[in-house]
Amino acid sequence: MRQFRIAIITLLALSFSCNLEDQSSVAIDTNIKKSDKLYKDASRIDSLLYATYQDAIAERNDSIKNDKLIDLSYKYLKADDSLMFVRTNDLAQESSISLQDSVGISSTYWDLAQFYHNYNIEDSAYYYYDKAQKIYSTLDDKLNSARLLLNMAIIQKNIKDYTGSEVTTSQAIKLLEPSNQYHTLYVAYNNLGIIFNELEEYEKSLQYHRKAIKNLYRLGDTKDLASSYNNIGVVYNNQENYSAAIEFFEKALNTTKNLQEDNPKIYAMLLDNRAYARFHLGDTTNQLLNEFEKALNIRKDLNLKTGISINQLHLSEYFLGKRDTAKAIKFANLSRKMSFESQNTRDLLLSLKLLSKAKKDSALYYSNRYIDINDSLQKQERTVRNKFARIRFETNEYISKTKRLNEQVILISLISIALLLLFSLLYIIKAQRAKNKLFNQKQQANHEIYSLILSQQRLIEEEREKEKRRISRELHDGILGSLFGLRISLDSLNEDDSKEIKEKRAAYIYEIQKIAEEIRLLSHQLNKDSQVDIDFQLILKEYLKRQSEIINIQLDSLDDIDWELIENNIKINLYRIIQESITNIHKHSQATLINISINVIKKHMIVKIKDNGTGFVANKSSSGIGLKNMKSRARSINGKLSIESNTDGTIIELSIKL
């Protein structure tokens, strides 16, 4: 039976090292002699190590044999010889149990946990780390107990059980703080920093990363300093504080004189992260592209699949920012393929999201794939987290009452399914209502924009009619009168053909030419701007022009904005906010000048309305319905409205994410 279990574990390990699409079956041979031959032939270790294994098997002293097997188990683990490791670990575990050697048993559990962790079988790894930790805890071995807790915490973090990882890491730190194990403390605080970054609690994340660095300096070994600076840079990146992020990435690059040779993996990661932060600051130069490509080439040389896929994602975003869609799609597809082969679901999801942006005609397909994979991943992570919880709090009472608890689990599952269905239904109803509300808002915005266009069209038609009447008067009162006078004059000269009369007729003909030119000019004026395109920019300018008759208004930075790309919901609410602001200034501020600027900076529209009035006291005026409406409109378009007022005037600033 033991041989059968060894073969099962070995095949499981081998299956995780194969390609996802490898569906070949493997026969299990339980014959001991054949199994021994399999281990001997498959071993990738030199003959001396295998001779040591044979010597340990032949040892008659059980205690010495046990020590040799435990030592061999660890050596085969480090040599990545899964076949020989599983065999020696199983023998060492059986020997330690028979000798009641608690330290030996915990060592075999520790090695087995590391073995499973190497093959990403995290639930089994966690299970054996937990078994080893309980033994060390019973032995009051705080250091090893803390190390195992930390290994468990890192696994919890990897499967996104951030709360569980935080608790387990804190338990490890509590055991480590009285000691001088500064490197282990560094790992623990670094893990907390990563956890809180994932939870978007960035200040806490920075606090723990600084504690991690403090322990590096206590240790007197700063080889991990570049990694910590990189982690801090990532936190600032997530805060969109790209300048601070670049500062820490550059500090990391300067931690040693030649980081590229000392640690090419970290060097490539820092190059890529720094370039990505610069890209977010608007840098799209060839120098930036060179940094991305240099980092990618280093990672390819080192075969760092995770690094390669995230690098390709950054290059995809870079080319998407430069509107080079073909290259953006190329790198997104490369990342998708790489992340799929390496089972890197994080980058796989990001590549699908990028492809949905780059390939507009296939956006729905990639969005659906993203949702399917994300849902599947969440279910898998939830399942593993549940396993961890059961492992961590398992007791003898739990084992003795398994049958009763299984019945309870079935009942809870049924209730959970019912509740899940209920919550799903409620969520769908809520989401539909929100969708309908957004649709109605957009419809109303479209209607208001249409009404503004009609209103503007009426104003233009009125101006056009005025111009026609003016030209009509010019034709009737000016040109027709002139022609009538000339006609009479020419009639009087018809009978005479003297030189003097000819000169007069020539002068009259010249006058007729001038009148013809005047008619041509009027004709051009009639045809000019016969069709006027009405857009939001024109509507806004015309409105401000009308208001300028009451108060002096200066408008800056409007022509550079492509209003066709702005949603109608944003445009109409922006129009109403400006309208309300001017009304309030006119009524209450005694201002003589209003300055309005509208700019688009880093996918944000920034609107500033400044006057030179007397200002107002915010806590008294903020209850006015006008300001409430402005704030409500800003919230409805995911905007932020701020008002600063003093005796020198008032500044209203609106920031809208596009």
Residue, then its C-alpha position, 0 to 999 in steps of 0.5 A: m500500500r505504501q508503494f502505491r501511495i508513493a507512486i501516486i504522489t510521484l505521478l501527481a508531481l510529474s503531472f504538474s510539470c507537464n503541459l496543460e494539454d498533455q492527456s497521456s495516461v501512465a500505468i502504476d506498477t506496485n511491484i517493489k523490485k520494478s519500483d526500485k529499478l524505476y527510482k534508480d533509472a529515473s534519478r538525476i543525481d550522481s551515483l554517489l548519492y544513490a550509493t548513500y541511499q543504498d547504504a542508509i537502507a542497509e543500516r541496522n541501527d534504527s536511529i542512525k538509519n533514520d538520521k540518514l534517511i532524513d538527510l537524504s530526503y532533504k538532499y533529494l528535495k534540493a536536487d529536484d529529484s522528485l522520484m527519489f525524494v518521495r521514496t526517501n521521505d516516506l521511509a524517513q517518515e515511517s522510521s521517525i514515527s516508529l522511533q517516536d522522533s517528533v523532530g524527525i517527523s516534523s522534518t519530513y512533514w516540512d520537506l514534504a510541504q516544500f515539495y508540494h509547494n514547488y509543484n504549486i499544490e498549495d493545499s497539500a503544502y499548507y496541510y504539511y506545514d501546519k502538521a510540522q508547525k503543531i509539532y514544533s509548537t508542542l516542543d516550544d521551538k519558537l523559531n521553527s514554529a515561526r518559520l513554518l507559520l510564515n511559509m503558511a502565510i505566504i501560501q495564504k497570500n498567494i491564493k489571495d486569503y489576505t486576512g488569513s495571511e495577515v493573521t498567520t504572519s502576525q503570529a509568526i512576528k509575535l514569536l520572532e520579535p524577541s529574537n534577533q532573526y532579522h532576515t526572517l522578520y524582514v520576510a514577515y514584514n515584507n509579506l505584510g507590505i504586499i498583503f496591504n498593497e493588495l488590499e489597497e491599504y497603501e499607507k499600511s503597506l508602506q509602513y510595513h515595507r519600511k519596517a522590513i527595510k529596518n530589519l535589513y539594516r539591523l541584519g547588516d545585509t542589504k542584498d534584498l534592499a533593491s527588492s524592498y525599494n521595488n515593492i515600495g515603488v509598486v505601492y506608489n504606482n498603485q496610488e498613481n503617484y508615479s513620480a514617487a514610484i520612479e524615485f524608489f525604482e531608481k534607488a533600487l537600481n543604485t543599491t549596488k554598483n552593478l545590479q545587472e550582473d549581481n541580480p539580473k532578475i531584479y534589475a529587469m523587473l526594476l527596468d520594466n517597472r520604472a518604464y511603466a511608471r514613466f509611461h503613465l506620466g506621458d513618456t512614449t519616447n523610443q528611450l522608454l521603448n528601449e527600456f521595456e525591450k531590454a527588460l524583456n530580453i533579460r527575462k527571456d534569457l533567464n526564462l522568467k515566464t511571469g516576468i516575460s508576460i507582465n513585460q509584454l502586457h506593459l509593451s501592449e499598453y505602451f503601443l496602445g497609448k501610441r495608437d499602434t493597435a497592431k503591436a498592442i494586440k501582438f504583445a497582448n496575445l504573446s502575454r496571453k499565451m505565456s501566462f496560459e502556459s505558465q498557469n499565471t491567471r493574473d496576467l491572463l486576465l490582464s491580457l484579456k482586458l487589454l485585448s478587449k480594449a485593442k480589438k474593438d470588434s472582439a471586445l465582447y468575446y474577450s470580456n466574456r472570457y475574462i469573466d469566465i476565467n475570473d469567476s472560475l479562479q475565484k471559486q478555486e481560491r475560495t475552495v482552497r481558502n476553505k481547505f486552509a481554514r479546516i486544516r488550521f482549526e482541525t481538532n480531535e473532536y472534529i475528526s470524531k464527529t465527521k459523520r455528523l458534520n458532513e450532514q451539517v455541511i450538506l445542510i449548510s451547502l443547501i442553505s448557502i446555495a439558496l442564499l447564493l441564489l437569493f443574493s444573486l437575484l437581488y444583485i441582478i435586480k440591483a444591477q438592472r436598476a442601476k443600469n436603467k438609471l444610467f440609461n435614463q440619465k444618458q437619455q435625458a442628457n441626449h435630450e438636453i443636448y438635442s434641445l440645446i442644439l435646436s435652441q442654438q439652431r433657432l438663434i442662428e436662423e434668427e441671425r440669418e433672417k436679420e442678415k437677409r433683411r439687411i441685404s434686402r434693404e441694401l438691394h432696395d435702398g442702395i443698389l436699386g436706387s443707384l441703378f434707377g438714377l443711372r438708367i435715367s441719366l443714360d436715357s438722357l444721353n441716348e440722343d447725343d453722340s459727342k465726345e463729352i457725352k461718350e465720356k459721361r456714358a463711360a463714367y456711368i458704365y464704370e458706376i454700373q460695374k461698381i454696382a455689379e461688384e456690390i451685388r456680387l459681394l452681397s451674393h457671396q454674403l448670402n451664400k456664406d455659411s449657408q450650412v452651420d454645424i452645431d456642436f457642443q463647443l459652439i453651443l458653449k461659446e454662444y452661451l458665454k458670448r451672450q453672458s458676456e453682455i452682462i459680465n466680462i467672461q474670458l474662455d481659455s483652452l477649449d479648441d484642443i478638446d475633441w468633444e465628439l469623444i465626450e459622452n453627452n451625459i458629461k457635456i450636459n452636466l458640464y454645461r449646467i454646472i458652468q451655467e449655474s456658476i455664472t448665475n451665482i457669480h452674477k447674483h451674489s459675487q459683485a464680480t466684473l470678470i470671470n475666467i473659465s478654462i477647460n483642459v484634458i490632462k491624463k484622461h481627466m477633464i479639469v474645469k476651472i471657473k475663477d471670478n474676482g468677486t467678494g467671495f462667500v463663507a462656505n458654511k453659510s452658502s453651501s446649503g443653497i440649492g444651486l451649489k447642491n445641484m452643482k455637487s449632485r451633477a458632479r457626482s452623477i458623472n464621477g466628478k469631484l467638485s471643489i470650491e475655494s472662496n475668499t475676499d479676492g474671489t472664488i475658484i470652482e474646480l471640477s475634475i472629471k475622469l474620462 
